[in-house]
Amino acid sequence: MSPPRNAIVIAARGGAAAKSRLAPVFDAPARDSLTALMLEAMLEALCGTEARVFVVSPTAELLARARAHGAVALAQRAREGLNAAFRAGCAVAFANGADAVACLPGDLPLLDPAELGAAFDAAHAHSAALVCSRCDGGTGALVQRKGVWIEPAFGADSFKRHQNQARARGLAAVEIAAPSLAADIDTPAHVAALLTTAAALPPHIAQRLRALCAHEGGGLMDGFHSPPRATDDAGLADDLLQAPLAELMARSRAKRDGAWGATLTYSRKVFIPLTQLCRDVCHYCTFAKAPRALKAAYLSPDEALAIASAGRAAGCKEALFTLGDKPELRYAAARRALEGLGFETTLDYLAHVARLVLRETGLLPHLNPGVMSAAEIAKLRPVAASMGLMLETSAARLSSRGGPHFGSPDKAPAIRLRTLDDAGRLRTPMTTGLLIGIGETRAERLDALLAIRDLHRTHGHIQEVIIQNFRAKAGTRMAHAREPDEAELLWTIAAARLILDEEISVQAPPNLNPGRIAALIGAGINDWGGLSPVTIDHVNPECAWPDIARLEDACAAEGFALVERLAVYPRYLDGAWIDETVRPAVLALADGEGRARE
């Protein structure tokens, strides 16, 4: 049987009316140019697919770009709207033999063909597939097979309209998690976020986007913030900034005790530093090293298995994989090493080694590979019980020249928030957190915590939030920077507890805070993170893990039992959150309450 013939209809509108919500930062010609760039990015992404592409537009320039990229250009009257364009395009596509048609707006510049392919597969298997856009309840994609007709009704709240249409007609319209199809560009904040991920675009398009934004957008990035908060968030922030620390800590303890009782948790782990190469140059980090400082660019599979096996013998249940962000993009040594190992990318190799560790030792992989695309998260999900990505800060200014993240493209807050959002859409249990004391203000910490809370309320995927205090390290540019004092740490822990939903664990690393165990408990933490009886903390090698028996005694002195948990929290143990290749190993290690079996 021959494969189904798929077609794509893109509706793109240029001219003075295009992207009116961008008027605060772009004039009409600039909006027109941006529209053309986004369409071009989509067409280039689709060049390698077998689907036939139809572009419907009233704008001659956009139609010309469509033809130049091998698409069928369909002219539309200027007075006709977006939905009329989709109706016309679908009619032509089906008349030309398409078995299924995807309707896409022309403002999805980060379009991932693999995600679109999954939507086509779902439409062929059912009746139709829908992708909800990231704001306004709109539709990012409507895919339907031949013989099924859901009238295109794009616009605000259209996702529900499309669902209701399908339901009324007895059609199976499945929702697809496809972050690149949900990431339409409607607001200045969307453009700012797109700028931070421009590396994912074809280089010539990224260059023109940056030039356009620099010329027309002015301080676009300076004005980028998280989505508008509810009005009561402003009052909460004022309260947290003004209330006495003792009062905040008392309120934090009360919220913690009500949600978690007299129990503190930790995970017994081994630390597997798969590679210490990294394309970023954070000015406080000693984990990342140059190739000349390492015996090998990557741990071998046997080395990783040896670490994991030693951990299993010591009663560990978690294998924490930590590595630098995509070092092959910076170092030829990394590319050569990957080629010798038989892999194209670091994340491909990570997936292979994590699968080996899971299969051979039964330890649960918790992966910290840095910034990832939705497709990369999906690739790693079948070998991970959970994943992690520290937000660190919401202050984009810290990436400017002179800041701790200057020269580290993966530390842009918008990029990291996007990864966390994609992970939520893909139902991946996540750890995230803040690194405090690197130059941010208390208000910026609150903004970061609110952003994390909002992501969790959207997806429900944040397991725990780490409040990690900066420690100055010899040999770094910040070796002589002032570390945050205890009051700053306790204030941030209390603020996190009071902002975050109660099911999210608040964690502080005990090895970075010797002598502060009672104070951290008093501030409202309920978790100590991963502790290892086998391996050092490779990110903070100068800070030894506390002895677990002594930590248990210290917790008992404050009236708390110390209980071991798994790398994935009990509420995520069902098949919706853990891939079926990992879930048997998780259940084998879980007790009746979903914590670690003794």
N, C-alpha and C positions, 0 to 999 in steps of 0.2 A: 504494500500500500504506500502510495506517495505521501510525503509529509504535507500537512495542511498549508495552504497559501495564505499568508498573513499580509495585511496592509495597515498602514499607519496614515491617519489624517491629522495634519497639524494645521490649526487655525491661528494665523498670525496677523495682527493688525498694527500697522504703523501710522504715521501721520501725527497731527497735532493732538489727537484725542488719545493716543497710546499712553498707557501707564500714567494716568493722571495723578495717582497717589504719590508719584515720584516728583511732582512739581516743586516741592520745597527744596530739592537739591539739584534737579536737572531741568533745563528749559526744554521746549518742545523739540528742537533739532537733536539735542543730546538724548532725549528719550527715544526718539526715532532711531538713533545710532545704536542705543543699547538694545532695542528690540531686534535690530538686524544681527547684532552680535550673538544674542541668545539663540535666534533661529539657526545661525551658522553653526554654533556649538552643538545643537541638537542634530543637525544634518550630518555633521562630521562623526558624531557618535554612532549614527545609524548606518554609516557607509559600509560597515562590515557585515551587516545583517542581510538576510535573504528577503526580508519584508519589502514590499513596494511602498514607497512614500509618496503621499499626495499633500501638497501645501496649498491651502486656500487662503487667499488674501486679496484685499482691494488695492494693495500697494505694489506698484510696478517694481520697485527695487527689491522687495522681498521675493516676488515671483522670479525675478532674474537670478537671485541667489539660489532659489530652489532648483531652477534648471541647471545652474552651474554645478550643483551637487548631485545631479542625476535624478532629482525628484520630478514628479509630474506637477506642473504649476496650473492651478485652477483660479481664474480671475473671479472676483466677487464684487458686487456693487457696494459702494462705500456705505450706503444707508443700511445694508444688511448686517446683522449682528453675528456674534460668535456662534450661536446655536444654529443659525441658518447656514453658516459655513460648514459646520460639522454634518448637517443633514445632506448638503450638496456633496461634500467629499465622500461620505459613506455610500451615497447612491452610486457615484462613479466607481468607487472601489469594488463594491459588490457586483456591479455590472461588468467589471473587468475580471471577474473570476475569483475574488477574494473569498476565503472561507471564514475569516474573522477579521474585524477591523478595530483598531485602537484609536480613539479620539484623544488627542493631546493638545493642550494649549501651547502656544509658542514661547512660553517663558519658563522652560525647564532646562536650563543650560547644563545642569549636572546629570542629565539623563544617563542612566546605566542600562545598556541593552540587555544585560542579564536579568535585571528586575522586570523589564518590559517582557522579556521572553517568558518569565514565570507567570506574568499576568495573562499572556496568550495561552499558556498551558492550562491555567485555571479556567479560562473562558471555554476552551475546547472540552474540558472535562465536565463542566457544568453548563451554564448558559451564558454567563457574563462575569466579568471581574471589575471591581471598583477600587480605586485608590483615593483615600481622603486627603485633601491638601492640608498643609500645615496651619492654615488660619482660615477663619470665616466659615468653616464647615463646608468648604468648596470641594470640587472634584479635581483630583490631579490627573486621573485617567479613567476612561470608560472603554472597556474592551468587550465586544460582544461577537458571538459567532453568527454565521449566516442562518437566517430563519428566525432569529431572535431580534426583537426591536425594542430598545429602551430609548425613548425620545431624548436627545441631548438637551439638557437643561442646566448648563454650566452657569456658575455665579455663586454668590454667597448662599450657604446652606444647601447647595445642590446635591451634596452627597446623600443627604436624607431623601431628597426628592427622587433621585435615581433609585435608591433602595426601595422607596414606597412604590414607585412604578413597577419595579420587578416583582415585588410582593403581590401587588394587585393583579398581575398577569400570571402569577404562579411560576415565576422564573427563579432559578437559583443564581443569584448574583452574589458572589463571594467577595469579601473584603481582602485585599492583598496588602501586606506590609511592604511598601516599596519607597523608601525615603527619598530616592532621587526623583521619583515621579510626584512626590508630595511637596517638593521644594520649589514652588513657583515663586517668582520674584515680583512682589507687589509694592513693598514699602522701602523706605530708605534703610531700615534695619536689615531687610533681606539683602539689599545690595551690599551693605557693609559686611554681612556674613559671607556673601559670595566672594568679596575681595579677599577675605582671609583664606578661602579655599580655592583661590585662583590657580594654584598649582595643579589642581585636578583637571583643568581645562587644557585644550591644545595650546602650546606655548604662544603662538601668534595671536590667538584670541585673548589669552590672559594678558598679554602685553597691551593690546588695544583696550581692554577693559580697564586696566590700571591707568593708562593714559587718559581715557575718557573721564574716569572718576577723579583723577588728580586735577584735570583742567576744569571740569564742570561741577564736581561734587564737593569741592572745597574741603571742609573739615568733616567729611562723611564719617570716617572712622572715629574721629573724636566724639561725634554725636551718637555713636552706636551704643545702645544699652540693651539689656534684656527686655522682653516684651513688657508692656505697661503692667504695673502691679495693681492689685485691688487697693482701694483707698485705705482700708484698714491696715495694710502693710506699712504705709507711711507712719501711722500711729505706733505700730509695733516697733518699727525702727527707732523712732524718737524715744520710746520707752526704754529700749535696750541701751541706747546711747547715753541716757541720762540717769537711769536707776542705779543705786549703790550696788557694788559687786556682791556684797553679802546677801542682799535681797534677791538678786538674779540667781545666785547659786541655790538659795533656798527654794525658789520656784522651780528651778531646773531639777533639783533632787526630787521634789514632789511629783513632777511629771514623769521622771524616770521610774520612781518607785511604783507609781500607779500602773505603768505599762509593763515593767520588767520584774517587779518584785525585788526580793533580796538575793538576786543572782547576777553575777558578773561572768562573762564568757570569754573564751579564747579559742584559737585553732592551733593544733599542734602540726607544724609544717616543716618541710625542707625548702631551702631557697636554692633555685636552679637558675643561675645567671647565664642564660643561653648565649648571649653575646653582650659585651660591654662596649661595643662600637655603637655610635649614635650620630645621626646627622645634625643634632642640636648641640648648642654650646652654652648651656645654662651656667651662670657665673657663680653658682654655689655648689656645683655637683662634682663629686670625685668618682662616681660610678662609671661615667663615660670616659673612655680612654682612646688614645690614638692607636692605630694598628701596631706601631713600633713598640708600644708598651705592653703588648700582649703576646703570649706564646702562640696563640692561635686565635683566629677571628671568631670562631664559634666553638662551643663545647661539642664534642663528638656525641653521637647517640649512646655509645658505651659509657662515656663520662657522665652523661645525664642520668642514665639508668643506674649507674653505681651510686650516685648521690641519692636517688629515689629509693634504692634498695636499702641503703643505710638508714634512711628515714623510716621506712616500713619496719625495720628491725627495732627501731627505737620507739615504735608506737605512733609514728606520725600518720596523718590521714590526708594531708594537703601537700601538693607539689606546687609551690609558688614559682612560676616562670616570670622572671623579670629580664627585660632586654631594652636596648636603645631603640629609638624610632628609626626604622627603615635605613640602616647604615649603608646599604648598597647604593642609595641615592647620592652618597657623598664619597665613599671610599672604593677605589678599584680593588683593594685587598678583600673587601667584603664580597664584591661580585665574583672575584676569582675563587674565593673559598666556597661560596654557594654553588658555583659551577662544578667544583670538585666534589661536592656533596651530592650533586644531582638535582639541585633545586634552583628556581629562578629568583625567588624572593625570600627574605627572612621569614615572612609570615607563612610561606609554604613549608619552610623547614620547621618552624615552630609547630605547625599542625602535625607534622610527621613525628617529631620527638614527643609531643604531648600524647599522641595516640600510643606510642610505644610505652611510655610511662604508665598510662592508664591500663593498657593490656597486660603488661608484665608485672606490675607491682600493685595495682588496685588503688594507688594514691589518686586523689581527685585533683586534676589540673585546675589551677586558678591562674589565668593568663593576664599579664600586664605588658602588652606589646606597644603601648602608646596609642597615637591617633590611628583610627581605622576608618575605612569606608564601610558602608552597609554591606557591600559584597564581601569584604574581608571579614567582618563580624560573622556573617553567615557561613563563611568557609571554616572559621575556627569554632563555631558553636558546637559542632558534633564531637569535639574533643575536649570541651571545657565544662566543668561544673559551674563556673562563674568566671567573670572577668573584672578587671579594674582599670580605671583611668582617673588619676587625680586631676580635678579641675584646677587646683592650686589657687587661682585668683580670677576674678572677673575684671580686673583692671588692665585694659588693653594698653594703657600708657606704659606699663612695665616692660613692654616689648619694644619700646622706643630706644633710640641710642642712649647709652648710659644706664639703661635698666637691666635687671637681672636676666631678662629673657631676650635681650637684643641678640639677633643672630640665631634664634631658635624658632623657626617657622611653626613648629608643632605646638608651641606654647601659647599661640593666640587664643584667647578665651572663646571666641566664636567657633573656632575649629573644634575645640575640645567639647564644647556644649553640643555641637552637632553630632559628634561621635556618641556622646551619652544619649542623645535623643534617638539616634539610629539604633542603639543597643536596646532602648526601651521598645521601639517599634518591632524589633525582632525578638522580644520577650527573652532578654538575656539578663540574669541577675548581675547587678553591678555594685562595685565598691567605688566610691569617689571621695573627695575631701579637699581640704584647704591646706596650703603651706603658709603659715603666718609668720610675719616678721621680715618679709623680703622687700618692703617698701610700700605696701598697701595700707590704706586707712581702715579704721574700724567700720566706717560706712561701706567701704568696698567689700569687706568681709561679709557684711549683712547682705549686700547685693548678690554675692556668690551663693550664699546659703539659700536665699529666696529663689534663685535660678534653679538650684538643685531640687528644692522642694517642689517647684512648679513642674519640673520634669517628672518627678516621682508621682505627682498627682495626675499627670497625663497618662503615664504608663505603668506605675506601680512597681518599678524594677530596681530601685535603689535599696540595697541591703543595709549598707552602713556608710557613714560619713566619718572620715578620719580628720581629726584636728591635729595637724603635725606642726610642731614648732621648728623654725629654722635653726640650724646649728652651724656656726661658722667653721669652715674646714681649711686647714693649711693647704696651700698650693692652688687655691681658687682666688678669683678676683674679689670675692666677698670674704676673704679670710679674716679681715679686721672689722667686718660689719657688726653692728650691735645685735645681739640675740634678743628676742622678745622675753620680757621678764615673766615671772610666774603669774602676775595679775593679768597680763594680756592673754596668756594661755587659758586661764580659768574663765575669764570673761568670754572668750570665744567659744569655749565648750558650753558654757551656760546659754549663750545666744543660740548656738546650734540646736541644743535641746529644745529651746522654747520656740524656735522657728520651724523645725522639721516635724513632720508627722510622727506620732509616737511609736509606730512600728519600725522606724529607721533606727538602727543602732548608732550611737555616738561613741567614737573610739579615740583613744590617745595612745601613742606608742610608749610603753613603760621604759624601754631601753634608752629613749631620749630624755627621760625625766627621772633619773634615780633620786630617791629621797622625796618624791612628790606623790607617791601612791595614794596616801590618804587625801591629799588635796584634790587630785584628779577625780577620785570617787566622790568627794564632796561637791565638785563642780557639776556632776551629773552624768559621767560616762557610764556605760553598761558593758563595754567590751574592750579588751586589750589587744585585739588583732591577732596576727599569727606570731607564735613563739616557737623557736626551734631548739631542740636539744642536740642537734647535729651540725647545723651550718650557721655561719655568722650572718649578720645583716650586711649584705654586700653593698647596700646603698649607704649605710652608716657603719662602716666596719670598726670604727673606733668606739662604738656603743654596744656593749655586750648585752645579750638577752638576759632578763632576770631568770634566776632559777625558779622553775614552775612551782616547786614545793614551797619555797619561801614566799612567792607571790600569793599562793593559796593562804598561807598564814597571815599575810598582810591584809588580804581581803577579809578573812575571818575576824581580824581585829576590828574592822569597821562594820561588822555585822552582815557580811555578804559571803555566800558560797561561790567558789570558783568552779565553773562547769565547762567542760570541753564541748565545742560545737564543730560542725563541719564547715567546709569552704562555701557551702551554699546553705542558706537559712531554711528552717523548717517549712515556712510558708511557700517555698518555691519547689517543693519536692514532687509536684505532679508533672505529668507529661507535657503540659503547656509551656513550662519554663525550662525543662531540662531535656536535652535531646535523648532519644531512646538508646543511643549507643553509650551514653554516660550514666543514665538513670539506674541500671542494675548495680553499678559500682557504688553509687550514692546510697541506694537502699541497703546494700550489704553492710555499710558502715554506720547506718543510722539506727538509733534506738526508737522506742515507741513514740517518743515526743519529737523525733526528727533531729535530735542532737547526736553527738558522737557516741557510738556504742562502746561500752567499757570492755 
